Amino acid sequence: MTLSVRPKVYSLPSYSLTGDLLGYLRCGLQYRYTRIGKLPASRPVQQWFGEFIHGVLEEAFRRYRDSVLKGSPSLPPWPSADLDDIRMLIKARLGARGLFAWSPDLEQLGDDRAYAAVQDLGPHLFPLIYRAEVRLTGARLLPPIQSQLQFRVADRYEMVGVVDVVTHVQLADPALAANPIVGALKSHLGQGLPPSFEVIIDYKGMRRPPVPKVGAKNSLWTQYEWQLQTYGELRRTQSDAQTVVAGVLLYVNEFHPTRRDLELLKDEMAAGTTDVPPIGGSADEAALKNWKTRDKQLPQLSFEYRLSRALRVVPITPASIAQALTSFDGVVHDIETCRGREVHGHPVLQAWTKNSTEEDTCVVCDSRTFCPDYQAKYARKHNETQPRLPAIKSVP
Ligand code: SF4
């Protein structure tokens, strides 16, 4: 009798949707240094901002839920002192991890945005929340890479993600009849919604981007859509899930736009590149059109318009899920290929793809001083050419 040999034990490679897959899509080389190499960013501005807003919204919801459990539901708007308390708590938590606002102006902007998000959005969002910070996992077949680059024994990879909010919506619930978020869902998703369903919400600490040009590759617009579709698939397999009909990207900056945000919005309105311009003839349209960017005062936009810009509803269907999963499998294939090149002796700078398409990403990247792509594309423009070693001029 032949006894079979026990296969070697191996651990599944694990890929997080935001940290790994979206990180690699932003730039492979940057991902290699910051995520795999764990090099901390020298100016973690975006990280502080994103985590601060997430933290404030999560803590505010926790306090609302406590009030519900105690039998005296208390929805925002709350007294300013309550918001101050939440903001200080989150700043202390971030500070304990070494994350601080980069400047007083940035801190003030974070405070103002967090205030607007809780006070304006909270009353409509919190009653819909079923669970917050929901961890999702699933396994997929590991796409094969070229045999000469193979470096591990694994036939599957783990895909992980954390959904900011899972909402449960019962259309027949009279308490939700006037809810503007439910209204936005109904108008985007049309007829045929089940009586009760789920929507996944992901907060984004950014303004609503313009719609990318047709055929544009590597756009954040599409990548965030893949993220929602994949969340939808991973959530579908959990035991307490209802039918997931859509995902929503919630662009938090839209609740408190800066001067720069409004300048960009005006440009996009003129160029026809935003999918949510103000309604023709509305007070919002007049406010934006009459506003000169040199004016000291910023135009005041209605809550309805700011909410419509903040919400991007993405229907989740079996076909759209399949397309997103295939796309992310392709990203995993690319990461494994880069890893394989490095394991097989290629220098890091050659092994990893430098696929950043956004100048803004490169300008704040800590690798720009030695990245050949930055040196070739942007260094001269930003007066940051590589330092040269002293040399001896040869005499003819
Ligand atoms: S400078 Fe740009 S291309 Fe180079 S590693 Fe950084 S993000 Fe990537």
Boltz pocket constraint, residues with backbone or C-beta under 6 A from the ligand:
constraints:
  - pocket:
      binder: B
      contacts: [[A, 26], [A, 27], [A, 28], [A, 29], [A, 30], [A, 353], [A, 354], [A, 355], [A, 356], [A, 358], [A, 361], [A, 362], [A, 363], [A, 365], [A, 366], [A, 367], [A, 368], [A, 371], [A, 372], [A, 373], [A, 374]]
      max_distance: 6.0
